[in-house]
Amino acid sequence: MNFLKVTVYFLLFFITSDCWSQTVHSKEKHHGMKGTHRITLGLGHTSISEGEDEVDGETKWLAAPSWSLNYDYWLSDKWAIGLQNDLIVESFKVEEHNNEILERHYPVAIVPVVMFKPIEILSIIGGGSERNSPAVIR
């Protein structure tokens, strides 16, 4: 295997592995999430509602691969605020409402969010930005 493949496999292994090096196991009472900071790294797909298909030129939903780097600050054990930052790793064309075609080259989306955690295993995230806000780098 070449060096690049080994490096990619190595990184994917550590990204997908659980890391517990900062966890303290004790019999003391757990103090919760309040006042903690969290940074997460993700790999996924971003949905593009009005993308132009390269093959036939039709406007349709596209799924583009993306990386995300997110930051959260927990105000209490149930509420948090944060930033969801996505980098789409493809260039694509988008049709605006006035039939204007815009070409996007590796856009970055920065979205402020609010999180609510009603139970231990569920987090509900809400947020957004304006369609043509300066938070989207073109």
C-alpha positions as CSV (number, residue, x, y, z in Angstrom):
1,M,0.0,0.0,0.0
2,N,1.2,3.5,-0.7
3,F,1.8,6.1,2.0
4,L,-1.4,8.1,1.1
5,K,-3.7,5.0,1.6
6,V,-2.1,4.1,4.9
7,T,-2.4,7.7,6.1
8,V,-6.1,7.8,5.1
9,Y,-6.9,4.5,6.8
10,F,-5.0,5.6,9.9
11,L,-6.9,8.9,10.1
12,L,-10.3,7.2,9.5
13,F,-9.6,4.7,12.3
14,F,-8.9,7.4,14.8
15,I,-11.7,9.7,13.7
16,T,-14.2,6.8,14.1
17,S,-12.8,5.4,17.4
18,D,-14.1,6.4,20.7
19,C,-11.6,8.5,22.7
20,W,-11.9,8.3,26.5
21,S,-8.6,9.7,27.5
22,Q,-10.2,12.7,29.2
23,T,-12.9,10.8,31.0
24,V,-12.5,10.4,34.8
25,H,-14.1,7.4,36.3
26,S,-14.9,7.8,39.9
27,K,-17.7,7.1,42.3
28,E,-18.4,10.8,42.8
29,K,-21.6,12.3,41.6
30,H,-21.6,13.3,37.9
31,H,-21.8,17.1,37.5
32,G,-23.3,17.1,34.0
33,M,-22.6,19.1,30.9
34,K,-23.1,22.6,32.3
35,G,-20.1,24.9,31.5
36,T,-18.4,22.5,29.2
37,H,-17.1,23.0,25.7
38,R,-17.2,20.4,22.9
39,I,-15.6,20.3,19.5
40,T,-16.6,17.6,17.0
41,L,-15.3,16.6,13.7
42,G,-17.6,14.9,11.2
43,L,-17.7,13.5,7.7
44,G,-21.0,13.4,5.8
45,H,-23.0,14.6,2.9
46,T,-24.7,18.0,2.5
47,S,-28.0,18.2,0.6
48,I,-28.2,20.9,-2.1
49,S,-31.8,21.5,-3.0
50,E,-31.4,23.4,-6.3
51,G,-28.2,21.9,-7.8
52,E,-27.6,21.5,-11.5
53,D,-26.8,18.0,-12.7
54,E,-23.6,17.9,-14.8
55,V,-24.9,15.2,-17.2
56,D,-28.3,16.5,-18.3
57,G,-28.3,20.0,-16.9
58,E,-31.5,19.5,-14.9
59,T,-32.1,21.1,-11.5
60,K,-32.5,18.5,-8.7
61,W,-31.5,17.6,-5.2
62,L,-27.8,16.8,-4.9
63,A,-25.8,15.2,-2.1
64,A,-22.2,16.5,-1.9
65,P,-19.5,15.1,0.5
66,S,-18.6,17.4,3.3
67,W,-16.5,17.8,6.4
68,S,-17.8,19.5,9.5
69,L,-16.1,21.0,12.5
70,N,-18.6,22.0,15.2
71,Y,-18.3,23.9,18.5
72,D,-20.8,23.7,21.4
73,Y,-21.0,25.4,24.7
74,W,-23.4,23.9,27.3
75,L,-25.3,26.6,29.2
76,S,-27.0,23.9,31.4
77,D,-27.3,20.1,31.3
78,K,-30.1,20.4,28.8
79,W,-29.3,23.5,26.7
80,A,-26.3,24.5,24.5
81,I,-25.4,27.0,21.8
82,G,-22.9,26.4,19.1
83,L,-21.6,26.8,15.6
84,Q,-22.0,24.1,12.9
85,N,-19.3,24.6,10.2
86,D,-19.5,22.6,7.0
87,L,-16.9,22.5,4.1
88,I,-18.4,21.0,1.0
89,V,-15.5,19.3,-0.9
90,E,-17.0,19.6,-4.4
91,S,-17.7,22.4,-6.8
92,F,-21.3,22.6,-8.1
93,K,-23.8,24.9,-9.8
94,V,-26.9,26.3,-8.1
95,E,-30.0,27.7,-9.9
96,E,-31.4,30.8,-8.1
97,H,-35.1,31.7,-8.2
98,N,-34.5,34.2,-11.0
99,N,-33.0,31.4,-13.2
100,E,-29.5,32.7,-12.6
101,I,-26.8,30.0,-12.4
102,L,-24.2,30.4,-9.6
103,E,-21.1,28.3,-9.5
104,R,-19.9,27.3,-6.0
105,H,-16.3,26.2,-5.4
106,Y,-15.8,24.4,-2.1
107,P,-18.2,26.5,-0.1
108,V,-18.1,26.9,3.6
109,A,-21.4,27.3,5.6
110,I,-21.2,28.6,9.2
111,V,-24.6,28.2,11.0
112,P,-25.3,29.3,14.6
113,V,-27.4,26.6,16.5
114,V,-29.3,26.0,19.7
115,M,-29.4,22.4,21.1
116,F,-31.8,20.9,23.6
117,K,-31.2,17.5,25.2
118,P,-34.5,16.2,26.6
119,I,-33.1,12.8,27.5
120,E,-29.5,11.4,27.8
121,I,-29.4,9.8,24.3
122,L,-31.2,12.5,22.3
123,S,-30.1,16.0,21.2
124,I,-32.4,18.2,19.2
125,I,-30.5,20.9,17.1
126,G,-32.1,23.9,15.5
127,G,-30.6,26.9,13.7
128,G,-30.1,28.5,10.3
129,S,-29.0,31.4,8.3
130,E,-30.5,33.5,5.6
131,R,-30.3,32.1,2.1
132,N,-27.9,34.8,0.8
133,S,-26.2,35.7,4.1
134,P,-22.5,36.5,4.2
135,A,-22.1,33.3,6.3
136,V,-21.9,31.3,3.1
137,I,-18.6,31.8,1.3
138,R,-19.0,31.6,-2.5
